[in-house]
């Protein structure tokens, strides 16, 4: 099984644009040998759609490589690093340099999101007007939209993005988690959009230069929104703050920009490996030098649970620490939302049936599969539930195995390596069926919503290629 086999199989069921994305993904994420030979062999398949408008072979090749270049740029890579043919850009250097600006200006404004303004609550409207006043009059300010889940934070962000973009200026939408990026129009993860390093120190800077497209995008932006910032290390926010000081040549917070943070510190906080409660809290934005400079907008009315006000009040008591506890760490759940836990398999099966009723009937429904999930605090429980779910799923099962190897280590054997599932990697044995949900683990094409955490449905599979 080779990368050549993967592209050959994919060409039997994927569109040429998808093949170009797959080729770019292979360049970034796979161990590559003989890249030019691989490209030459599959060039015809990757340019089939362009044959309708172009017959010149050189021009066809250039069109394909421009697309691959753009895909690589969206993943933070440069096509010049891969030994592919020289690219003659008919649009000139500025198109390459400011591609990020072009992409942001091409984000469509949904009329439905513009109409949100007329439906904002009193709390939301007050926050909206305050933020828009600063955007319109170019007044520097960082805001934090604080509210429990269901109070309409995302609703407010969408209204702000639509309003600013409809007026012409650039509004950048970012999130902490890839899985929430697709919720925001034009959303990207903050690390991807701002080139924030993975390993952070108090002296870290974003990896873009003053002459880069990202820098130009930030210079032109009138509004920056960062969703779920409560789950972000304060060092990441401070790194962007320092970089904005540099490119804007302004000592004001965030280089004088209008920025809107959002999140809920009552919910799950960021992950600090083996960290104590104090260490986790210390790593949040609450302990940053920026926190005292931030204007807080508080949303308290739960819009999502209006039909069950008792539930929203119950959640609020838990998050505020006023709900009665058993010891220091446990709270009692209402009996009507609890399935009693026992080691009996029947109870696990009942949980699955309650969350996924009539699975065989609804397995092909995108809405059904995308609106329910079983959460667990331990990976071993997740693995067990996934095995049970895939066995219940209708259709033929396909099993994929990872290719693992050990370099210069005679103490560990391959079986031990295969038994581990590190964060960010799939299991050694991956079982799938047609229409079953899968989760993307890499940022393949963030501009089009293909990023870490995106849910996909399995549509077809072969030995070396998956269509989702």
Residue, then its C-alpha position, 0 to 999 in steps of 0.5 A: x500500500x503506497x501513496x500512489x495506490x491512494x491517489x489511484x483509488x481516489x481518482x475512481x470516485x473523487x472530483x479533480x478538486x478533491x484530488x488536488x486537496x488530497x495531493x496537498x494533504x499528502x505533501x503536508x502530512x505524509x512521509x514523501x519520496x519521489x514527489x515529482x514522479x507522484x505528481x506527474x503520474x496523477x497530474x492528468x486526473x487532477x486537471x480533468x475539470x480544467x480541460x473544459x476551459x483550457x487545452x494548453x498543457x502548460x497552462x493546465x499544469x499552472x492552474x493545478x499548481x496554483x490550486x495546490x499552492x493555495x491549499x498548502x498556504x491554508x495549511x501554513x506551508x509553501x509550495x516551494x518547499x516540495x520541489x514542484x515545478x516553478x509557478x508563474x503567477x499571472x496575478x502577480x506577487x500581491x495576489x500571493x501575499x494577500x490571499x488571506x485578505x481576499x479570502x476574508x472579503x469573500x466570506x458571504x454574509x447570510x441574510x439570516x444573520x443580518x436579520x438577527x439584529x431585530x431579534x436580539x434580547x435587551x442584554x444582547x442588543x446593549x452589547x451589540x451597540x457598544x461593540x459596533x460603536x467602537x468598530x464604527x468610530x475606531x475606538x480601541x477596546x477588548x470585550x469579553x462576552x460572559x454568559x452560561x451556555x444557552x444565553x446567546x453568545x454565538x447568536x451575538x457573534x453572528x450578528x456582529x460578523x454579519x453587520x461589520x462585513x456587510x458594511x465593507x470592513x473585515x471581521x475575523x472569526x476565530x475559535x479555540x477548538x476546531x470543532x466549533x470553527x464551522x459554527x462561525x461564518x468564515x471561522x478558523x482556529x485561532x492558532x491556525x489564523x494567527x500562526x500562534x506557536x504550539x509551545x508558548x513562553x512569555x516571550x513568544x510571538x506569532x510566526x507571521x512576519x510584518x510583510x506577510x498576508x496574515x499581517x496585512x489581514x490583521x492591519x485591515x481588520x476592524x473586528x477580531x472575534x475569539x470564541x471559547x477563549x476560556x479554554x485558551x491559555x492566556x499565553x496564547x492571547x498574550x502572544x497575539x497581543x504582542x504581535x499586534x503591538x509589533x505590526x500595528x506599531x501601537x502600544x494599546x491592547x491588541x494594537x488598538x484593535x476592537x476585539x471580542x472574546x467569548x466563553x464561559x469560565x463556569x464550564x470546562x477550562x483549558x487542559x494543563x497536563x497533570x496540572x492542579x486546580x490552581x495551575x489550571x486557573x492560573x493559566x487562564x485569561x482570568x490571570x492575564x495582565x489583559x483581564x483588567x483592561x477588558x470590558x465585560x458584557x454579561x448575558x444571563x437570560x438562557x435562550x436555549x432552555x426557555x421551555x425548561x427554566x428549572x434546568x438552566x437554573x440548575x446548571x447555573x447553580x452548579x457553575x456558580x458553586x451554589x448547588x448542594x454537593x456530596x463532599x467537595x466534588x459531586x452533585x446530585x443529578x435529577x433522576x429523570x435524566x439519569x440512567x443508573x450505572x451498573x457493570x451490566x451490559x444491559x445498562x450500557x445498551x440502554x444508554x446507546x438506545x436512548x441516545x441513538x433510538x432507531x439507529x438502523x432506520x436513521x443511519x443515513x440521516x445527516x441530521x440524526x447523526x450530527x445532533x447526538x453524541x455520547x460523552x465520556x471523561x475517559x478514553x477507554x470508555x469512549x473506545x468501548x462505546x465506539x466498538x459497540x456503536x460500530x457493531x450496531x451500525x448497519x452495513x459492511x465493516x471495513x477495518x484499517x490498520x495503522x503503519x507503525x515503526x520503531x526507530x533505533x529502539x530494541x526495548x519496545x516491540x511493535x505490539x506495544x506501540x500498536x497498543x497505544x493511542x496518543x492524543x491526536x492520532x487514530x487507534x491502531x485498528x480503525x473500524x468503519x462503515x458507510x454513513x458512520x460519523x468520523x472526526x477529522x484530526x488535522x487542519x486539512x482545509x480550514x477555509x472550507x471548514x475541514x479542520x481538527x474536530x470537524x464531523x464527517x460522514x463516511x460515504x465510501x472507502x477502499x483499501x487506501x482511500x476514504x470518501x467522507 
